[in-house]
Amino acid sequence: MALVDISGSIEGSAFREAAGVLQALYRGVGAGGRLGLVAFSDVADTILPPTAPRQAFETALQRYLPSARRGADALRSSISVMPLFSLFGGTSISNGLVAAERALWRAGLHHGRIYLVSDLQDSAEDLGPALRELEHLHTEGVSVEVVKLGHGRPTLKLPAWVSPVRPDAVERAVRSQTTAARPSDAAGAGRPVALIVLAGLVAFGVAGLALAFPRIHPDRGEVAP
């Protein structure tokens, strides 16, 4: 899940940086990859579920996010036409995290990965809820990786288990994680086939024994010696 901060504190070059990070996530998942998208300010909305194909994520980026040629304010103007919410007001990272987790659970992905793309300028009243939600995700086995936008000092201090990723390293990090996940996925996919083959061999063996020894059990009316 890509979880992107579109609150009022994201301005200037941070808009272009956020768009670049999302494009790097798109490139990193590779052909056949799947990637969801949640946008948040003081409220959150799910734009794409985590099972969305890579092409749908690309369409969302083309529709809602700017190219560098359109300038620093393009992200604000393009997202403002979305039927989501106002970009003004405070920031609630906890609401974004909850929305991303719910999207993962609805998709049956109980051990998914969330990329939080934010300047981490959380509102004061949300600092406690955000830390509690991060703790909850950690307990549930959901990985949270943070891509810090801008150069401002964050108000949300991240726990030690949250993985920071530099904006320029996002694509490489996603590619390495996707590659590392493939062997286990392949093994899981091959397991049902192996079980079917084993069951067939057992059935064949039992049938062979029945043919070789047809009178192991006496018929009715016969007296076993």
Backbone bond lengths (Angstrom), bond angles and torsions (degrees), N, CA, C in turn:
res aa  C-N    CA-C-N  psi(-1)  N-CA   C-N-CA  omega(-1)  CA-C   N-CA-C  phi
1 M - - - 1.456 - - 1.519 109.41 -
2 A 1.330 115.99 128.56 1.461 120.94 170.39 1.517 107.49 -92.78
3 L 1.341 116.85 123.70 1.459 123.23 -177.65 1.521 107.32 -117.55
4 V 1.329 117.27 105.34 1.462 120.87 -170.54 1.526 111.05 -110.94
5 D 1.312 115.31 133.33 1.456 124.74 178.28 1.521 108.89 -81.74
6 I 1.346 117.00 120.36 1.466 120.38 177.46 1.528 109.52 -123.36
7 S 1.331 116.95 29.83 1.463 121.25 -178.93 1.527 110.90 -75.44
8 G 1.327 114.95 176.28 1.451 120.03 -177.19 1.509 114.80 -64.53
9 S 1.337 118.22 -19.73 1.472 120.40 -179.82 1.521 112.24 -77.26
10 I 1.330 117.22 -13.41 1.472 120.50 177.57 1.520 107.28 -88.54
11 E 1.300 116.72 105.06 1.454 120.44 -177.79 1.521 109.75 -147.52
12 G 1.339 114.45 167.94 1.456 119.93 179.23 1.515 111.94 64.24
13 S 1.332 115.85 -133.53 1.463 120.51 -176.33 1.522 112.63 -66.49
14 A 1.335 117.29 -20.37 1.462 119.22 178.99 1.513 111.83 -63.72
15 F 1.343 118.60 -28.50 1.450 121.17 176.06 1.524 110.92 -62.88
16 R 1.325 115.77 -49.87 1.463 119.61 179.43 1.524 110.61 -64.15
17 E 1.329 116.44 -36.88 1.466 120.12 -179.77 1.528 110.38 -65.42
18 A 1.325 117.22 -41.98 1.466 120.58 178.79 1.522 110.83 -61.83
19 A 1.341 116.85 -43.98 1.459 119.76 178.52 1.526 111.00 -62.72
20 G 1.334 116.93 -40.04 1.466 119.96 178.62 1.515 112.59 -64.47
21 V 1.335 117.55 -37.60 1.466 120.71 178.92 1.523 110.58 -65.67
22 L 1.327 117.19 -43.40 1.464 119.80 179.38 1.527 111.05 -64.60
23 Q 1.311 116.72 -37.06 1.462 119.32 176.13 1.525 111.09 -66.57
24 A 1.330 117.05 -35.60 1.463 120.66 176.65 1.524 111.20 -66.67
25 L 1.338 117.73 -38.43 1.461 120.99 175.04 1.526 110.83 -61.27
26 Y 1.313 115.32 -42.66 1.467 120.49 178.39 1.525 110.84 -60.35
27 R 1.323 116.70 -45.96 1.466 119.15 179.82 1.530 110.96 -67.22
28 G 1.333 116.31 -36.54 1.453 120.16 -174.12 1.510 114.26 -66.85
29 V 1.346 118.65 -34.84 1.470 119.48 -177.86 1.516 111.83 -69.39
30 G 1.329 117.05 -21.84 1.457 120.12 175.19 1.517 113.30 75.35
31 A 1.331 115.30 174.06 1.464 122.13 -179.75 1.525 109.67 -60.51
32 G 1.319 116.12 134.28 1.456 120.47 -179.67 1.508 114.15 83.52
33 G 1.340 117.50 -3.69 1.455 120.71 -179.81 1.521 111.96 -75.31
34 R 1.326 115.60 164.50 1.463 121.90 179.29 1.516 109.08 -129.18
35 L 1.333 115.53 141.74 1.460 119.96 -173.36 1.517 109.39 -154.47
36 G 1.346 115.94 127.64 1.452 121.01 177.59 1.515 111.36 -97.36
37 L 1.333 116.14 170.88 1.462 121.06 -176.44 1.522 110.13 -144.64
38 V 1.337 115.62 125.11 1.467 123.08 172.70 1.521 107.59 -123.40
39 A 1.336 116.89 133.24 1.465 122.34 174.87 1.520 108.49 -112.19
40 F 1.328 116.73 144.36 1.459 118.86 -178.04 1.531 111.09 -147.80
41 S 1.313 114.45 152.18 1.467 122.78 165.12 1.524 104.83 -129.32
42 D 1.351 118.19 -105.29 1.459 118.87 170.55 1.526 111.55 -90.22
43 V 1.341 116.39 -8.99 1.456 123.37 169.86 1.527 107.12 -130.21
44 A 1.316 117.14 172.37 1.462 120.18 -175.62 1.520 110.45 -136.63
45 D 1.319 115.98 153.06 1.462 121.11 176.15 1.521 109.14 -144.62
46 T 1.315 115.53 142.89 1.466 121.43 178.60 1.523 109.16 -89.77
47 I 1.310 116.58 118.12 1.461 121.74 178.36 1.520 110.28 -87.47
48 L 1.341 116.79 -42.60 1.462 121.81 178.81 1.524 109.13 -135.98
49 P 1.335 118.83 138.59 1.463 121.07 174.36 1.525 110.07 -73.42
50 P 1.335 118.24 162.72 1.468 119.65 -177.95 1.520 114.08 -67.89
51 T 1.323 117.19 -13.16 1.467 120.34 177.38 1.526 112.39 -89.51
52 A 1.335 117.05 2.82 1.464 119.92 -179.14 1.528 110.25 -64.12
53 P 1.324 117.74 135.54 1.469 119.15 177.89 1.520 111.26 -65.71
54 R 1.296 114.41 157.05 1.463 121.14 -177.71 1.532 111.80 -54.57
55 Q 1.322 116.94 -35.82 1.463 120.38 -178.69 1.531 111.25 -63.64
56 A 1.341 116.84 -35.31 1.467 119.43 179.15 1.523 110.65 -67.53
57 F 1.332 116.69 -37.32 1.464 120.27 177.56 1.526 109.68 -64.42
58 E 1.322 116.63 -40.86 1.462 120.02 178.00 1.529 110.75 -61.66
59 T 1.325 116.62 -41.82 1.460 120.43 178.51 1.524 111.15 -61.71
60 A 1.340 116.32 -41.05 1.467 120.29 178.47 1.526 111.24 -63.01
61 L 1.324 116.52 -41.17 1.465 119.63 178.72 1.520 110.86 -64.44
62 Q 1.328 117.46 -42.43 1.458 120.27 -179.30 1.520 111.96 -66.08
63 R 1.330 115.66 -32.08 1.461 119.08 -176.21 1.518 112.99 -83.02
64 Y 1.351 116.34 -39.49 1.451 119.91 -169.21 1.521 114.80 -109.09
65 L 1.325 118.20 -16.54 1.458 120.00 -175.29 1.520 110.71 -114.10
66 P 1.327 117.55 152.80 1.459 120.53 -173.04 1.516 113.30 -87.61
67 S 1.281 114.88 162.86 1.462 119.73 164.57 1.525 107.19 -93.01
68 A 1.297 116.42 162.79 1.474 119.76 -177.98 1.523 111.20 -62.28
69 R 1.329 117.58 -25.90 1.465 120.52 -176.86 1.528 112.12 -69.21
70 R 1.344 116.43 -18.90 1.457 118.63 -174.20 1.527 112.79 -88.62
71 G 1.312 117.56 -4.46 1.452 119.14 174.12 1.508 114.40 95.79
72 A 1.324 115.20 174.07 1.461 121.60 -171.71 1.517 112.97 -69.18
73 D 1.348 118.43 -27.20 1.456 120.36 -175.52 1.525 113.05 -93.38
74 A 1.333 117.32 6.74 1.456 119.20 -174.96 1.522 112.12 -67.61
75 L 1.324 117.32 -35.38 1.464 119.64 -179.42 1.521 110.36 -62.58
76 R 1.342 116.52 -44.79 1.460 119.84 179.62 1.534 111.01 -61.41
77 S 1.315 117.71 -47.01 1.465 120.30 -175.56 1.518 111.50 -69.39
78 S 1.334 117.88 -34.87 1.458 119.13 -178.29 1.514 111.41 -76.08
79 I 1.343 117.81 -38.97 1.455 119.53 179.62 1.516 111.21 -72.93
80 S 1.329 118.10 -25.71 1.460 119.93 -177.47 1.520 112.21 -65.90
81 V 1.334 118.64 -17.12 1.462 119.91 177.81 1.521 111.34 -86.56
82 M 1.321 117.74 -5.06 1.452 120.58 179.66 1.527 110.25 -74.77
83 P 1.326 118.63 142.86 1.471 120.70 179.15 1.518 110.77 -79.20
84 L 1.318 117.13 58.11 1.460 120.77 -175.89 1.520 110.66 -113.48
85 F 1.297 118.03 -75.69 1.446 121.49 -173.33 1.519 108.59 -171.10
86 S 1.319 115.50 169.60 1.457 120.87 177.81 1.522 110.65 -72.79
87 L 1.315 115.27 149.00 1.459 120.17 177.43 1.526 112.31 -86.32
88 F 1.331 117.39 -4.26 1.449 120.09 -176.36 1.525 110.03 -92.74
89 G 1.336 116.55 158.58 1.449 121.30 -179.94 1.514 110.63 108.60
90 G 1.324 114.35 -165.80 1.456 119.99 -175.49 1.516 113.10 -80.74
91 T 1.317 114.17 -170.87 1.467 121.75 179.82 1.517 108.80 -123.33
92 S 1.318 116.30 134.78 1.460 121.67 177.01 1.517 108.56 -129.78
93 I 1.329 115.76 92.09 1.458 120.22 179.38 1.528 110.60 -65.17
94 S 1.328 116.86 -31.59 1.460 119.04 179.69 1.525 111.23 -62.40
95 N 1.330 117.94 -39.68 1.462 120.40 178.40 1.527 110.95 -63.12
96 G 1.329 116.55 -39.08 1.459 119.38 177.24 1.517 111.95 -64.57
97 L 1.331 116.75 -43.57 1.456 120.72 -179.88 1.528 111.56 -63.63
98 V 1.334 116.24 -41.45 1.472 120.31 178.76 1.527 110.30 -62.60
99 A 1.333 117.24 -43.46 1.462 120.49 179.72 1.525 111.47 -63.31
100 A 1.333 116.48 -41.28 1.466 120.11 178.73 1.526 111.04 -65.01
101 E 1.346 116.41 -41.60 1.466 119.38 179.05 1.525 110.92 -64.05
102 R 1.324 117.43 -43.05 1.462 120.41 179.13 1.521 111.45 -61.36
103 A 1.324 116.30 -39.09 1.464 119.63 177.94 1.524 111.02 -62.96
104 L 1.329 116.62 -40.67 1.466 120.27 177.81 1.525 110.98 -64.41
105 W 1.323 117.51 -43.91 1.468 120.88 -178.76 1.520 111.14 -66.62
106 R 1.325 117.33 -40.24 1.472 119.26 178.17 1.518 111.23 -61.38
107 A 1.331 116.26 -30.89 1.464 120.99 179.46 1.527 112.26 -86.52
108 G 1.340 117.22 -1.34 1.461 120.12 -178.85 1.514 113.91 77.95
109 L 1.332 117.22 15.78 1.460 121.71 -179.02 1.526 108.30 -100.75
110 H 1.315 116.79 82.12 1.460 120.80 -172.59 1.536 112.88 -78.48
111 H 1.300 117.37 -11.86 1.475 120.55 179.01 1.528 108.91 -128.01
112 G 1.318 116.05 51.17 1.451 120.40 -176.94 1.511 112.73 -83.28
113 R 1.328 114.57 -167.48 1.464 121.39 -177.85 1.525 108.64 -132.34
114 I 1.328 115.56 133.26 1.458 121.72 179.47 1.527 108.76 -115.43
115 Y 1.337 116.11 128.72 1.459 121.53 173.07 1.535 107.90 -103.65
116 L 1.330 116.02 108.14 1.459 121.67 179.24 1.525 108.71 -88.85
117 V 1.329 116.11 113.68 1.464 122.40 -178.82 1.522 107.21 -106.61
118 S 1.344 117.17 103.65 1.464 120.93 -170.74 1.521 110.13 -159.56
119 D 1.332 115.28 160.05 1.467 119.47 171.04 1.531 111.37 -85.42
120 L 1.343 116.26 -2.11 1.477 123.14 177.85 1.522 112.56 62.93
121 Q 1.337 116.88 23.38 1.462 121.04 175.17 1.532 107.95 -87.24
122 D 1.318 116.05 72.41 1.455 121.41 -176.57 1.527 110.51 -79.35
123 S 1.328 116.45 151.15 1.458 119.93 177.40 1.524 109.90 -68.80
124 A 1.322 116.45 152.60 1.460 120.97 -174.11 1.524 112.35 -60.06
125 E 1.337 116.58 -39.10 1.457 119.62 -177.78 1.526 112.73 -73.87
126 D 1.318 117.35 -11.57 1.463 119.98 -178.22 1.529 112.63 -100.37
127 L 1.313 118.85 -5.41 1.467 120.12 -175.93 1.523 111.38 -61.09
128 G 1.328 116.86 -45.73 1.462 119.89 178.14 1.509 112.87 -63.88
129 P 1.352 119.72 -51.34 1.469 120.79 177.43 1.528 113.59 -58.43
130 A 1.343 117.44 -37.43 1.468 119.80 179.29 1.523 111.02 -64.59
131 L 1.328 117.39 -43.91 1.464 120.61 178.70 1.527 111.40 -65.14
132 R 1.337 116.95 -37.95 1.469 119.68 177.96 1.524 111.34 -66.33
133 E 1.316 116.56 -38.09 1.466 119.24 178.57 1.523 110.96 -68.85
134 L 1.322 117.88 -37.90 1.466 120.55 175.35 1.525 110.74 -62.41
135 E 1.315 117.10 -40.98 1.461 121.28 177.24 1.525 110.78 -63.00
136 H 1.320 115.82 -42.70 1.468 120.50 178.44 1.519 111.29 -61.78
137 L 1.324 117.23 -45.65 1.467 120.65 179.62 1.525 110.87 -62.06
138 H 1.323 115.92 -40.64 1.461 119.93 178.66 1.529 110.67 -61.99
139 T 1.320 116.93 -42.78 1.463 121.42 179.00 1.524 111.31 -64.01
140 E 1.328 116.74 -36.67 1.464 121.36 -178.28 1.524 112.98 -81.02
141 G 1.309 118.12 -3.60 1.454 120.71 178.53 1.514 114.83 84.36
142 V 1.325 117.27 17.13 1.468 121.35 176.71 1.525 108.20 -91.91
143 S 1.311 116.90 123.78 1.461 121.74 -179.14 1.525 110.03 -81.86
144 V 1.327 116.09 133.07 1.468 121.56 176.11 1.519 108.74 -118.71
145 E 1.319 116.02 122.94 1.463 121.72 176.44 1.525 107.89 -119.62
146 V 1.315 115.70 135.19 1.461 121.13 -172.82 1.521 110.18 -110.44
147 V 1.329 115.06 129.70 1.459 121.80 172.43 1.519 106.59 -108.37
148 K 1.319 116.32 106.52 1.467 121.96 -175.14 1.522 109.90 -78.92
149 L 1.340 115.83 126.72 1.453 121.75 178.07 1.524 110.31 -96.36
150 G 1.336 115.84 146.40 1.452 120.66 174.59 1.515 113.18 71.96
151 H 1.341 114.29 -174.62 1.467 120.78 -176.84 1.521 112.08 -116.97
152 G 1.332 117.41 5.36 1.454 119.95 179.74 1.515 112.21 -71.15
153 R 1.305 115.21 156.71 1.455 120.84 179.17 1.528 109.42 -77.31
154 P 1.332 118.51 125.92 1.468 119.74 -176.98 1.516 111.73 -72.20
155 T 1.328 115.47 149.77 1.462 120.10 173.20 1.523 111.38 -89.90
156 L 1.332 117.19 -23.70 1.460 121.49 178.97 1.524 109.21 -92.97
157 K 1.310 117.15 116.03 1.462 122.89 177.04 1.522 109.27 -87.87
158 L 1.302 116.25 117.54 1.458 120.75 -172.80 1.525 111.84 -79.11
159 P 1.334 117.86 144.01 1.470 120.81 173.73 1.522 111.28 -64.44
160 A 1.324 115.70 163.27 1.466 120.65 -175.00 1.519 112.26 -65.20
161 W 1.322 118.19 -28.35 1.470 119.59 -175.60 1.529 113.54 -81.79
162 V 1.330 117.98 -7.80 1.456 120.76 177.54 1.524 108.56 -80.00
163 S 1.324 116.25 128.72 1.463 121.00 -174.58 1.527 111.06 -89.97
164 P 1.330 118.47 119.49 1.467 120.16 174.32 1.531 110.96 -82.98
165 V 1.320 115.29 141.21 1.464 121.49 177.75 1.520 107.85 -129.76
166 R 1.326 117.13 128.62 1.466 120.19 177.28 1.530 109.19 -70.11
167 P 1.330 117.80 145.66 1.462 119.93 179.83 1.526 113.29 -54.46
168 D 1.341 117.15 -36.65 1.463 119.34 -177.89 1.526 112.65 -79.14
169 A 1.339 117.43 -4.63 1.467 120.90 -179.18 1.523 112.98 -110.97
170 V 1.328 116.55 5.48 1.467 119.88 -174.50 1.527 111.86 -63.06
171 E 1.317 117.41 -51.01 1.463 119.92 -176.42 1.518 111.37 -59.16
172 R 1.328 117.42 -44.38 1.466 121.11 -179.99 1.527 111.09 -64.07
173 A 1.336 117.25 -39.97 1.467 120.72 -179.84 1.516 111.18 -65.18
174 V 1.324 117.32 -43.18 1.461 120.40 -179.68 1.520 110.62 -65.84
175 R 1.332 116.82 -41.11 1.464 119.72 179.03 1.527 111.42 -61.34
176 S 1.339 117.34 -42.74 1.460 120.39 -178.69 1.521 111.13 -66.30
177 Q 1.329 117.58 -38.46 1.463 120.63 178.74 1.521 111.23 -68.83
178 T 1.326 116.72 -38.28 1.459 120.16 178.69 1.519 110.67 -65.90
179 T 1.325 116.85 -41.71 1.460 120.70 179.08 1.518 111.23 -65.27
180 A 1.331 116.77 -40.90 1.461 120.63 -179.69 1.516 111.84 -65.72
181 A 1.330 117.35 -29.18 1.464 120.38 -178.05 1.517 112.64 -79.87
182 R 1.319 118.47 -19.23 1.461 120.00 -173.77 1.517 114.84 -64.23
183 P 1.362 121.16 -43.27 1.458 118.69 -178.85 1.515 113.36 -58.44
184 S 1.350 118.24 -44.54 1.454 120.14 179.91 1.515 111.07 -66.90
185 D 1.341 116.65 -37.06 1.449 118.90 177.37 1.513 110.93 -63.10
186 A 1.344 116.33 -41.88 1.456 120.08 -179.86 1.517 110.42 -65.37
187 A 1.336 116.30 -39.35 1.459 119.27 179.45 1.517 110.56 -64.92
188 G 1.346 116.51 -40.53 1.454 119.44 178.90 1.507 111.81 -65.48
189 A 1.353 116.03 -37.39 1.455 118.98 179.96 1.511 111.42 -68.86
190 G 1.345 118.17 -33.19 1.452 120.83 -177.89 1.506 113.62 -81.34
191 R 1.345 118.16 -15.02 1.461 120.71 -175.56 1.517 112.51 -63.12
192 P 1.357 120.99 -45.94 1.456 119.31 178.31 1.515 113.49 -59.80
193 V 1.332 117.84 -36.68 1.459 120.77 179.08 1.525 110.16 -63.94
194 A 1.339 116.34 -42.64 1.457 120.35 179.68 1.523 111.13 -62.92
195 L 1.334 116.95 -39.56 1.463 120.25 178.73 1.516 111.59 -65.25
196 I 1.319 116.96 -38.88 1.465 120.47 178.58 1.524 110.56 -64.02
197 V 1.350 116.21 -43.79 1.463 119.93 179.11 1.523 110.65 -62.58
198 L 1.339 117.29 -43.44 1.464 120.95 179.75 1.520 111.02 -62.83
199 A 1.345 116.86 -42.71 1.458 119.77 178.48 1.525 111.09 -62.01
200 G 1.324 117.14 -38.38 1.460 120.39 177.89 1.517 112.28 -64.11
201 L 1.338 116.25 -41.08 1.467 119.53 178.89 1.523 111.53 -64.64
202 V 1.337 116.39 -40.84 1.462 119.86 178.63 1.518 110.77 -63.43
203 A 1.336 116.34 -45.23 1.465 119.84 178.90 1.519 111.37 -61.30
204 F 1.327 116.60 -40.33 1.466 120.25 178.68 1.522 110.70 -63.43
205 G 1.323 116.93 -40.42 1.460 120.64 179.69 1.512 111.95 -65.78
206 V 1.333 116.53 -42.70 1.466 119.67 178.36 1.514 110.96 -62.85
207 A 1.326 117.05 -42.46 1.462 120.32 178.41 1.521 110.97 -62.55
208 G 1.317 117.80 -38.71 1.460 120.96 178.37 1.519 112.11 -63.91
209 L 1.333 116.93 -40.92 1.471 120.21 177.84 1.518 111.16 -64.58
210 A 1.326 116.63 -38.88 1.462 119.64 179.94 1.519 111.44 -64.43
211 L 1.329 117.59 -37.13 1.462 121.33 178.53 1.516 111.82 -72.71
212 A 1.337 116.17 -36.28 1.467 119.07 -177.67 1.521 112.18 -74.57
213 F 1.307 118.04 -31.81 1.463 122.02 -177.50 1.525 109.61 -128.70
214 P 1.325 116.73 75.04 1.458 119.52 -174.43 1.511 113.57 -74.16
215 R 1.346 120.50 -17.17 1.463 121.85 -174.61 1.515 112.09 -116.49
216 I 1.326 116.45 33.72 1.464 118.83 177.02 1.525 110.43 -62.19
217 H 1.358 115.74 -40.99 1.454 120.74 178.91 1.521 108.50 -104.87
218 P 1.338 119.11 133.17 1.457 120.41 -179.08 1.517 111.59 -68.90
219 D 1.360 115.36 146.49 1.455 119.66 174.22 1.505 110.50 -72.61
220 R 1.334 115.13 164.82 1.448 118.98 177.24 1.516 109.32 -63.62
221 G 1.296 118.04 141.60 1.470 122.70 -179.49 1.511 112.75 89.66
222 E 1.298 118.37 -13.67 1.455 121.55 178.51 1.513 109.44 -96.07
223 V 1.306 115.93 152.04 1.438 121.05 176.15 1.518 107.78 -107.75
224 A 1.255 115.50 124.00 1.471 118.67 -178.39 1.518 108.35 -70.00
225 P 1.344 117.98 138.08 1.451 120.57 179.97 1.526 110.68 -67.56
